[in-house]
C-alpha cells in the first residue's frame, strides 16, 4: 500500500449520496489525482491517504483511496479555502477572507470556542456568528466520529453509512453490539461484523456473536434457496462457523426460538428451523392458494366445450385430449398448473386460455418474473405481459412497497403467470396477496428446470403436494418434431445422451483443452454476429463462475473481443471490473430502490426496482461522476451511481442459473470439467431450453455424457408442499 500526503488543491467531483470523491492533492512530489469515498474532505485541508495506483484508460493514473486522515489547514490561504468551501454555513469567500485576516492562526479556535468574537467583523451579527459556530462544530463532530469509526477497522464507506443511520450515537451503538450492523447497515455481513467485533475484544462466546452466527447460517442457507435447515444440520454448521462449543450454540438457539425470531417445525419426523419471515411466507402462500382453490368459479350455463371447438376452428389447430382438458380446467377452477418441457404446447394452450377468457368478457392479466420472460410471453401469445413487479405496482405503495395487495387487489378475473419455476416464495406471496378470492390463477412453468435463484421451490412444491390441479404436457409438437434443440432437450431430461450431429440448430464442437474451448467460444460469437445475427442475439452460458471456461474469465475475454476500448467509447473502472459503453451487463441482486424511466410516445413512466438477473446494455458512461446509464429490456433506463455499480456485472457470459426465464436466438455452452454438484443433468437441460434457433456445445463429449448421467439434484429445503398438505 502506498502513502501520499499533501494539501487538497481542488475537489473535482463529489457524489453527496455516497461520498465518492475525485480530488487533486498537492504533494511534495507533484499533483496526485485521488479517487475514493472521502465525504468530508475539503479544499485547503492537509490529507494523508493510503491506497494503490490504478491506470484509468481516460483519466490516466489515479490513487485509489482505501484509508485517509485529515488535519486542519496550516496556511492562511488554505484556511480561507477551507472556510469558503461551502461546508460552513454563512461563510463565503469574502467572509472567509475577513475572518482569517482578523484572527490569523487562532481562526479555528475562535470559531469553535469564542464565536462571539466573530461579531467584530462587519456583516456578522450574533445570529450569523452562532450559525457559523454551530456549523463548524457539527462538521468537527462528524469528522471526529468518522475517524473514531475507522479506528474499529471500518472502511470510510461503511463509516459514512453508520453515521447516516446512527448519527452522533454511531460509535456508542457500534461498541454496544457490532453485530447489529448486519441487519442495520446494507452491505455489512457477519464476517465483516465479526472482524470488527474481534478488533474490539468481544469474546468468541458472546451472546451477541453466537446469535448473529446462527442467524447468519440460516441467512446463508436462504441465499442458497433453502427456506429452513434441519436442526441437526444448523447446529454443526453454526459451531463450525463460530468455533464455540455446541452447548453454547444450543443455548442461544433456544433463546432465539423462545423469543420468536426463529421457529421450529416438525417436518418428516425431524425438526426444521425457520427464520420467522421465511416460514410466514410459505404458510401464507399455502393458505392463499387453498383459498383460491375453494372459491366459486361458476360460468352460468355456457357450453365451454362448444366455444373451445369454435376457437380450434378459428385457430386451425386441433388440441389433443390433455390440452383440451387443460384449457377447460383453467376456466372452471381456481388454480391450475400447466407444466411441460419445450415444444409440448404450453404457449399454444396459454393462447387458447386467454382467447377463451376474452371471449367470455373476462379481464386477464399476464405476467412473468423478469422483463425478458414477460417480453417473450408477449411475443408468443400476442397479448401484453408485464413483469410481476410492474403488475403489482412496486414503489406505489406506502414507502416503497407494492401498490397492489389485499387492501388494493388486482382488478381482473384471471392472472396467468409464466416461468413460475423462477418465482421464489417471497415474490409468490406478494402476488397472492393481490389476487382476490374468485380470481382464476394459472401457473405455467417447466418443473424439470433449475429452481428459482431466490428461496423456495414454489412450482415443484405445488406439484408435489397434489392439492392443486396439474396439467402436464408431454407430447412434442414444436417444429414438426424435428428440432434438434427440442428433441435433445427431451433426451437429456430422460437421461439419454443427446444426438450431437443432428442438424444446423444443434451443433457440437469437440475440444479437450480449456484454452481451445475459450478460443472456439470467442470465434463462434464473432461468426454468429457477422452472419444473420448481432452480438445481442448470442448468449454464452456457463455452468460455473470460476475457472478458465467460467463466467468470470469468459466475460473478460468476450468484452475484449466484442467491445474493445476505443476513443469513441467512455469507460470507468469499478473495483476489478471495467464498464464500457456498449457492454452487456446484469443486475446481481434485487435492488428495490433503483429508479428507472420508461419513455414511450406521448408518455414518460417512472418506477423503482431492478432485479436479480435483469440484463441490459450500458448506453452511457459518465466517468467524472463515476456513473453508468443502463437500458434494460430495450425500454427501462436506469442510472447507476458509484454505490449502485456494485450491483452490476458483465453479462456476455452468464451462469445457466441466471439465464432462467430467458430465451436467446443463439446459445453457446462451453463444457469442460467441473464439480459434480454443478455439472448435472437438469443444468444441461435448462441450458438447452434457453436456445430458440441454434445452440453450440463446445468442449468434451465425455463432459456432456457425465452431465447426462449425473441426475443428482441438489437438495433444496423448502416446506410449501408440507404446509399445503396440512390445510384441511
N, C-alpha and C positions, 0 to 999 in steps of 0.2 A: 504494500500500500504506500502511496506517495503522499507527501505533505506539501501544501502551498500556504504561504502566509503573506498578507498584504492588506491593502485598503480597497474597499468596494468602490470602483470608479463609476459604474453605471449598472442599473437594473434594466436589462434589455427586455425581459418579459417575466411576468408572473401570473400564474393562474391562482386567483384568490380562493377558489374552492378547495384545491388540494395542495397548495403551497409550492407547486413546481415552479422553479425559478431559473432563468438564464441571466448570468451577470458577468461583468468584466472585472477581474481582480488585478489590481496594480501591485506586482511583486517586484523584489529586487532584481529578478531575472527577466522581467518583461511582463506583458499583459497576458493573463490566462483567462480563457472562457470557461466558466464553471457552470454545470447544469445539475439540478437535483432538487430535492424537497428542502427549501430554505425559506419558510413562510415569513419569518420576522426580520430577516437581514435587510438593511437599508444602506443606501449610498452614504459614503463617508465613514462607515464602521471599519474597525480592524477585524479581519476574519482569518481564522485558521481552518483550513479544510483538509480532509483526508479522503482519498479515493484512488481511482485508476484512470489512466489516459485511455480515451476512446477516439477513433477516427471516424468522423461523420462525412458521408460522401458529398454533402453540400456545404456544410459549415466548417469542415476541417477538424483539427484536433481540439478535443474538449476534455475537461476534467470532470469525470462522473463522480459526484459527491456522495460519499457514504456516511460521513460524520463531519460536523462543523462546530466551531466555538467562536463566539463573538466577544469583542471588548469595545469599550467606548472609544469614539474618535479621539485622537490625541493632538490634532492641529485645529486652529481656529477655522480654517477653510472646511475641514471635514465635519466639524461640529455644526457649522452653518448648513452644510448639505444634508446632514442627518435630520436636523430640526425642520428643514424645509421640504423633506421628502414626502410629506402628506400623512405621515404616520401620527404626528402630534396635532390634534385638533386645535384650530385657532392660530396656527403658525404657518405663514407662507415665507417665500424668500426674503422679502423686505423685513418682516418682523424677526426672522431668524438672524438676519444681519445685525439688527438693532440689539437683540438680546445678547448675542456673543460679543458685540462691540462694547456693551455695558458691563458684562460680568466676566469676560475672558475665561480663564481656566476654571472659575467657580460656577460657570453657567449651569451645569447639570445639577450641582448641589443646591444652587438657588432654586431651580425649578422644583426639585424634589422636596427640599426641607424648609425653604424660606420663600415660598411663592408670592408672599405679599410684596416682596421687593420688586417684582415684575411691574407693579403699578407705577414705578418711577418712569417707565418708558411710555412716551406719548402714544396714545391709541390703545393702551392696555388698562382696562379698568379692573375692578375686583372680580366681577363675574368671569371675564375673559381669563384673568390670572388663574382662577380656580379651575376653569376648563382645561387650560394648558397643563396645570399641575396634575389634575386627575388623569388626563390622557397619558401623560408621561409616566406616572406611577403605574397605571394599568398595563402599559407596554412593558415596563420593567418587571412587573409581577409575572406577566405572561412569559417573558424570557426566562425568568428565574425558574418557573415551573417546568418549562420545556427543557431547560438544561438539567434540572433535577431528574426528570423522567429519563433522560438519556443516560444518567448515571446507573439506571437499572437495566441497562442493555436493551433499551427500547430504541428503535430506529426513529429518525426525525419524523417520518410519515406517520408512524404509529403514535408518537408523542402528540402530533397535531390532532389525530383522531381522538386520543384520550382527553386532550384539553377541551376539544369541542363538545365532548359528551359530558365530562365531569366538571369543567371549569376549574376554579381555584382548588377544588377538592380532589383533583386528579391524583396527586401524589398520595394523599391520605387513603383514597379508595384503593389504589394500587397496593399500598402496604397492608391494608386490611385483608384483601384476598385477591391476589393477582390472577386467580383462575376465573374471576368474574369477567375478565377480558374476553374469554371465549364466547360468551353469549352477548356481551355488550358492544364489542368492537368488531366490525366487519373485517375479515382478513386475518384475524388472530385465532389460531387453533391451539390445541392442547400442547403441542411441542414447543411453540413459542412461549406460551404462558408458563410452561414448566421450566424452561430455561431461565426466564425472568425470576420465577419463584426460587429456584435454586440459588441464583445470584443474591437473593435477599435472605438466604439462610432458612427458608421454610423447610421443616423436616419432611422426609420422604413419606412418612406415615400420617401426615397431617390429614384431618378430615376433609379439608378443602381439596387437597390434592387427590385423595382416594376417590371422592365423589366425582371430581372432574374426570378422573381416569376412567371410571365405569361409564360415565356419560359419553366420553369420547369414544370408547369402544363400541357403544351402541350407535353413536352418530356415524362412525366409520362404516359400520355394517349397513346403516341406512343409505350411505353414499354408494355402497356396493349393491344396493337394490333390495336388501332384506328389511322387512318391517319389524322383525324381532330376532332375538337369539335365544337358543335354549340355554337355560341357566347353567347347565353342565359345560357349555361352550363359553359363555360370558365370563364365568369366574376365572378359568385358566388364562384366557386372553387378557383379562384385566390384570391378573397377577403378573403375567409376563411383561406387560407394559409398565407397570408401576414398580415392580421389584420389591413388593412388600408381602408379608405372609397372607395366605388365603383367608385366615380368620379375620384379618383386618378388612379385607375386601368384603367378606360376608357381612360383617358388622355394618359397614356403610351402605351396602346394597340393601340390607334390611331397612335401614333408616330412609333411604330413597323411596322404597316401596311403601313404607308406612305413611310417609308424607304425601304420597300420590304422584310424585314426579315420574316414577316408573310403575308399571303394572305387571303383575304376574297372571298368567292364564294357563289352565290345564289344557294341554293340546297333545292328542295322540298318546296319552299315558305319560307325558313328560311335562316339565314346567317351562313355559316360554316367558321371556321378559321383554316387554314393550316399553318404548317411550310412550307417555300418555297420548301425545298427539298422533302417533302412528296407529295405535290401537283405536283411537277415536275415529280416525279416517276410515279404517277398514270396517268397523262396526256401522258407521254412518252410511257408507256405500252399500253395505248389505241390507240395512233396513230400508233405504230409499229404493233400491232395486225391487225388493219384495213388495213394497207399497205400490210401485208401478205395475208389477205383475198382477196384483189383485184388483186393479182398477177396472172400471166398466168401460168397454170399448164397443158399444152397440153401433151397428151401421144400418139401422132400420131393417127394411126387407129387401135391400139391394141384392141383386144377383151378381155377386162379385166374380164368380167363375165365368159368366157370360161376358161381363165387362173385360175380363182378362183375355178371353178368346178374341174379342174385338181388337184389343190392343196388339195381340200377337199378329193378327192380320195386317194391321196398320204398319207394324214394325217389320213385317215379312220375316218373322222369327218364330219358330216353334219351340216352346220350352218343354223340357222333359218333366217327369212327374216330380222329381225332387225340387227343381227350380220353381215349378208352378206352386207347389206347396209352400215354399219359402216366401213367395210374393204374397200369397193369401194370409199366411201367419203374421206377416209384418203389419197387415191392416186389421186383423181381428184379435191381436193380443197386445199386451202392454210392453213387453221387452222381448226382442228376438236377437240372437247372434247369428250372423251369416259368416261362415268361415270356409276356407278352401285355399288351395295353392294357386300358383299362376296359371292363367289360361282356363280356369274352371268356370268362368262366367260370373264372377262376383259383380263386375261392372255392369253387365247386361241385366242382372237381377236388380241391382240398385236402380238402374234407369227405369225398369218396369215399375218398381215400387213407387218411385217419385211420380211417374206419369199417371199411375192409377190413383195415387193420393190427390194429385192436382185435378184429375177428372171428377173426384168426389168433393171438390172445393175445399180441400184441406190446405192449411198453411204448413209448409215444410221448411225446416232449417237444416242445411248441410254443413258439416264441419269436419276438421281433421286437426291433429295435434301440432303440425308445423305448416309454415307458409308453403313449402314445396308440395307437401301432401295435399293441402287444400287446393292448390293450383292444378295438380294432377286430377283431383276429383272433379273440378270444374270442367276441365278439358274432356274427361272421359264420359261424364254424364250429360254435359250441355247445360247444366244448371249451376248457379253461383254457389260456391262453398267458401267458408271463411275459416280462419284458424279458431280453435276453441277459445282462445283468449279474446279475440275480437268479438266472437259471438257473445261471450259473457261480459263484454264491455269492461275489460280490465282498465283500472285507473279512473273509472267514472263513479265508483262507489265512495263511501267515506274514506278519507285518506287516499290510499292508492289501492283500495280493494276492488273486487269485481262488482260492477254495477248491477249485474243480474244475479239474483239469489232467491231464497224462499220468500223474501219480502217484495221482490220485484222480479217475478219469474218470466221466462221466455213466453212470448205471446204467439204460440203456434200449436198445431195439432200433432206434429211429429218432429223428432230430431233424429237425423241419420249421421252417425259418426264413422268415418273411415279410418283405417290404420290404427285400430284400437290396441294392437299389440304394443304400440309405442306409448300408450297412455298410462301414466303412473297413478297410484291410488289417490294422491292429493288432488291432482287435476280432475280425476273422475268424480271425486267428492264435490268439487266446485261445480262441475256440470250438473250433477244430480240435484244439488241444492236449488238449481234454477229451473228444473223440469217439474211441472205440476203433475199431480195425480190426474190421470185421464189422458196424458200426452203419451203417444207411442214413442218408443225408443228402439232404434235399430243400430246394432253394433257390428261393424264389419272389420274383419282382420284375418290374418293368417296365423293360426296358433302355433305353427311349426317354426316361425321366425324367432329371432332372439328376443328376449323380453325387453321391456322399457328400460331406458337409461336411469330413470328415477325409480323410487322404491315401489315395491309391489309387483304383482303378477296378475293384473286385472283380468285379461282375456282368458288365460289358462285357468285361473281360479273359478271364474264364472262357469266355464265349460265343465270343470272337474266337479263342481257342486251338484250338477244335474238338477238344479232348481229352476233353471231358465231354459226356454226352448232354443235349441241349436239346429240350424240348417247347415249341414256340412256338404259342400260341393266337391265331388271327386273326379267326375268325368272331364277330360281335357277338351275344350272347344277352340281355343285361340289358335289362329294362324293355321287352320286346316290340319291340326295335329302334327305339323311338320317343323315347327320352330325348334331349332336345336337348343335354344335357351330354355324353353318350356319343358321339352322332353327331358333334358338333362337335369333340370331342377327337380323334377319329379323322381328321376332315377336316383339322384343323390339323397333325396328325402326318404326313399325306400331302402337306402343302404347299398345301392348299386353304383359301380364305377360309371362316370359319365362317358359318353362316346366322344372321344377327343378330336375326331376328324369327320365332323358331320355337317359341314357346310360353312357358308360365309358368315353366319351370325354367331357361331361358336367356334373360336379359333384357339388352338393350343400351340404355344411356342416353347419348345423344350430347351431349358438351360439349367445347368447344375450349379454353376458358380454364382454367388450372390452379386458380385460386381457385374457379371454378364446380364443378370436379371435386371439390375438397375438400368444398365445401358439400353436394354431392349424396351423397357418401360418408357424411357425418355424418347427413344426413336418412334415408338408407336404413338405417343402423344403428338409429336410433330407431324407424323404421317396422317393421322386422323384429322388434325386441324387443317392440313394442306388439301385434304381430299374434299369430301362433301360435308364437312363439319367445321366447327370453330373450337377454340380451346375450351369454351364454356360447355360444349356438348360432351366433352370427355372427362370422366371422373376416375381417378386412380383410387382404389380401395386397398387397405392392407389389414391383415388380421392382428397386427401388433403395432405398438407405438415405437419400440426401441429396435436397434439393430440396423444393419445396412439396408434391408428392404422394409424397414418400419416406417411409420407415418412421419416421424420427425426428420429423418435423413432424406426421405424422398421429397418432402416439401422443400427443403433447401435446394436439392438438385433440380426439381421441377421449376421452382421460381427462377433459378439461374438460367435455365434453358428457355422457358416460356415467357418470362417477363424480366429480362435483364435490365440493369441500370442504364439510364440514358439521360442526356441533358434535358430532355423534354418531360421527364417523369420525376416529380418530387418524391422524396422518401424520408423516413425517420427511423432511428434505431430505438427500440423499446426493449430493455433487458437484452436477451440474446436474439431477439427477432428483428429483422429488417422488414418494415412495411413500406410498400411502394405503390404508387398509383397504378391501378390495373390488377392488383393482386386479388386472388380469390381467398376469402377469409371465412372463418366460422366462429360463432359465439360459443363459448365453452361452459357457460353456466347461465341459469335463469337470473336475469337482472331486471327486476320489475320497475326500476327507476329510470332506465334509459329511455330518453324521449325520441320519438320518430315523427316524421312528417310524410304524408302521402298526398301528392298533388295529382288531381285528375281534372279534365276540362271543366272549368267553372267551379271547382271545389278544392279546398285545402282541408285535409283531415289531420288532426294531431292525436297522438296516443302515447302510451307508455308501455314499455316491456319489450325486450329482445330475449330470446330463449335458447337454452342449450340445444345446439345442433342447427340453428338458423345459419344459412350460408348466404354470403353477399359478396360484393366487389368494392374495393377501395376506389372511390371516384375522385377523391381529393385529399391531399396531404397538406396540412399547414405545419411545416417543420418548426416555425418560430413559436407557435403556440403548443407544439407537441400534440397535435390533434389530427384525427382522421375521420373523413366522412365516408360512410359505408351504405351502399344501396342493397337492401335485402329484397329478394323475390322480384327484382326488377321494378319495385314501386315504393317501398318504405325507406326513407333516407334518415339515417341516424348519425349524429356527430359524437365521436368518442374523444373525451379529454384524456389527459395523462393517466389518471387513476383508472378510467374505464378501459384503457387499452389492454390492461391485464386480462380482460375477458376475451380477447381475440387471439386466434392462431391461424397460421396459413392453412388453406384447405384445398390445395392442388391434390393432395392425398389426404383422405380421412379414414378413420377406422371403420370397419364394417358395422360395428355397433352404432356409430354416429350417422351412418348412411340410411338407417331405417326410416321408412316413410317417404324416401326419395326414389325417383326413377330417373335414370340418365340414358340418353341415346346410346352412349358407348361407355362401357366399364372396362378398366384394365385391372386385373387382380394378380399381383405377384405372389408366388407361393414358394417359400423356401422352408427351412426348418423352423421349429418353434415349440413352445411349451404345449404339452398335450391339452391343458385346460383352455388354450386359445385355439388350437388347430382342430376344431370339432366339425362334425357333420352339419349341425344346424347353422354354424357360422358360414360354411361354404354355401349352404342352401340359401341363406339370406343374401349373400353376396351375388349369387347368380340371379336372384329375382330382382335385383336393382337395375339390371340391364334391359332396355327396351328394344334396341335394334341389333346390338352386337356386343359380345364380350370376348376379351382376350385374356386367357390364362397364361401366365408367364412363369416358368420355373420347372419344378421337378415332378415328374409323373408319380414318383414314389410318395411325394408330399401330398398330392391330391388323393392318392389311394389311402394314405394314413388318415386323412381327414374324413373320408367316406366311412372308413371302418371305426372311427372314433365317435361313437354315438353317446359318449358321456356328456351329459348336460349338467353344468354346474348347479348345484342345489341352491335354490333361492327360497329363503324362508319368508313365506307370506301366509296370511291366515284368512283372507277374504272368503275362500271356499268354506272354511270352518264356520265362520260367522253366518254365512248364507244357510248352511245346514242346520244351524242352531235355532233359526227363526221358525216358529211353529206355523 
